[in-house]
């Protein structure tokens, strides 16, 4: 008989009939004994499986009876508190709820109020604790079945991991690792305070170690091990320490304003905004935090933000000035932006805020801000900007001494995100603006920004392509409007509005209370207008704080779930390395073109810069033939009257000269110089009038006159000998460029003019001497020895060839290119093209590069002194030959041999230089000077070697002197 026989009601007759047939179930039509009584009605869905049955129909399981569902003893679970080994709870007991904590025996110590006892009765007076929220009595659904079907029967899970936190606590207690269990709500509250950098009952701030420490070791909550809690505490502790560091950094900046720069204060304000926004975001109600994992997810994003800003503050530590601070900040932001996609907008916004003070100084310097010109320059220099002021004494046109302020560019004060070329453009644009407003204070670029008729754009960072496109359009519109205003001012000479008449913002309206000269109605209107302004309400501080984009961005980025607007923060943007160029170049270029065009027009049209340059060309570079001829006769002609006062000799009143080479006393007195040279400049200048005389009556432009050069004792000793080549080195042509032409004709340019003038004066003397020798040799009736005649011919050939080379190839050809460049610039101004990309700085560079090329072609540069020394020796031999009186044939032959040898050496040296690869472009010039030379001569211009080749071709074509040198060797 089977153990299932008791489940079916069968008789012996039926069993006997089906015996031996294994596939026939007896009494299949009969109902099971478990079925309900049909007489009781329909029982469909009558059984409620969500509640345990009041009685179990299964047979009792005992050790001696049925063992079908028997569990062996070795598989039985240990007896642990809270672990239910029966899937059905006892009938006479209520279902137990999942405990979250276990009570401890340490309830009488300091933590008696926070340890254990989370399952306290909530039946007390709820009005005694307004924040108390009674937990819902409804069951918590953990699966889809129980969630979709209310009241669905779901059997309890028999695994220990699903048995609740009490089972884990019991297991840890059995293993001896119980720890100190704290109430979950208290622990979450203290953990939140820890993340915000605050001390609490569980976590204390150690001022000496500058870190947080546990009030008691082994803290944990029910259902978590101490190791898990320790890792979570570490994350919150790092966040709290970072907040402390940022607060300490901001306080140190605010406490000592004397050492705090504007950029440093801006960075401190950003850190303060960051910390306050994070406090505002995380300082929520304790009951809004559902679990410790939820709290950990909330702190993850703020922790990343705080760590990034701690890296920023650490990187700028020790920065000397705003320039170094901005450079370091820009570099570290480029590194930190890749830590997270949503972190980049927050970092670049900080960069924009911190760099704003420096950009404001740039706007003030180039005229994009209110109060252009000298206003605020002292403050700009005091703050350590990129502009410095140097004061130097200088003589004006009337001969009076005055203090001139010169602006100096401090390259070290420019941040690294501004290129060197852009920085120089900034400085030159601002300096040109100073010239413009000094001489044209009513120019549209010199007046206040509000009165220009065009809204001046500001220098702001743009981090998206759309913003960059809008910025480009804005800069183009600004340039067009302002160019129209400048054209109106230039052509029609109409007065632009003064700063007082210019429109302003309503909050900036000034009402000067002037009573004299006003009627009663005017005084009444003034008072009413002033009262109206004073009665306006100030903007709300709350509104201002709510509009703070940095705070709003922090609150947005620290949300656990990003909404649809967050996609704007991760939109593809230009790389940060090229963002500064695209953000500032359009505005800077537009402002630079406007200012440079106005300044060039002022220099060319009103101050006649071309006439002054032509004046220097005529007299300093001997470009005027009449002047060269008259100067040569005044200095060297022996047929003129003597300027030297002699006892018993009355001056005839004719044309007088210094008669160098025909007198024994030298140098001449200052009165002799005035007598010999006073009319040379005046008469030559009167022949070609292009610019009027300024200053005293009869004074030439720039005070052009002859003067005595300041010389050392050695140089002065060399001038004492009238037969030496240095006899005229004391003579100087003085010229002081009138204001504002000093921007083009700089002291460097005047020094080069002086060097060239001294060389040309020597050459002029030698030309006069050899021509005199040639004339005297042809006039003699007696027979001249061949050596003397050959010496005179070769000396004249060498000197005239060298003079023609210097005057025509070295100076004339080079200066003609410069003249064509000036014509091109002026033509662009006449066509209203603004001179293209030209500026005062480039014009000055053109001028100085031309003089540099002339010095190089005339062998006047310092590195060419060995070559020029050979020329001086040749000139000295010719002068010694010309000053002979009773010299024998042997001495003449000795001089002639020395002359030929020196000329041969000079030719060989020049030929070696002309054949040397890279001669003329291997100089240690500045890159800007090379660029200026290319702007005048064209790209790849190398003509110095060709010029020397032309000189060699003129000196000898058959190797006459070279063969002589070879034989001597």
Secondary structure, DSSP 8 states (H G I E B T S, - for coil): --TTGGGS---HHHHHHTTT-TT--TTTTS--TTS--GGG---TT---TTS--SS--S----SSS--TT---GGG-----TT---SSS--TTS------S----S-TTSTTTTTSS--S----S-GGG-TT------S----SHHHHHSTT--------GGGS-HHHHHHHHHHTT---EEE-HHHHHHHHHHHHTT---SSEEEETTTTEEEESSTTEEETTS-HHHHHHHHHHHHHHHHHHHHHHHHHHHHHH-TTS--HHHHHHHHHHHHHHHHHHHHH---GGG---HHHHHHHHHHHHHHHHHHHHHHHHTTT--SHHHHHHHHHHHHHHHTTS-GGGHHHHHHHHHHHTHHHHHHHHHHHT-SSS-TTTTHHHHHHTT-SEEEEEEEEE-TTS-EEEEEEEEE-GGGS-TTS-HHHHHHHHHHHHHHHHHHHH-TTSTTTS-GGGSSS---------SHHHHHHHHHHHHHHHHHHHHHHHHHHHS------TTTS---GGG-------TT--HHHHHHHHHHHHHHHTS----HHHHHHT-HHHHHHHHHT-SS--GGGGGGGS----HHHHHHHHHHHHHHHHHHHHHHHHHHIIIIIS-HHHHHHHHHHHTS---HHHHHHHHHHHH-TTSEE-S--TT-----S-EE--TTS-SS-S--HHHHHHHHHHHHHHHHHHS-SS---SSTT--GGG-EEEE----HHHHHHHT-TTSTTTTTTEEEE----TTGGGTS-HHHHHHHHHHHHHHHHHHHHHHHHHHHHHHHHH--S---HHHHHHHHHHHHHHHHHHHIIIIIIIIHHHHHHHHHHHHHHHHHHTTSTTTT--HHHHHHHHHHHHHHHHHHTT-SGGGHHHHHHHHHHHHHHHHHHT-SS--HHHHHHHHHHHHHHHHHHHHHHHHHHHSTTTTT-S---HHHHHHHHHHH-TT---HHHHHHHHHHHH-SS-HHHHHHHHH-
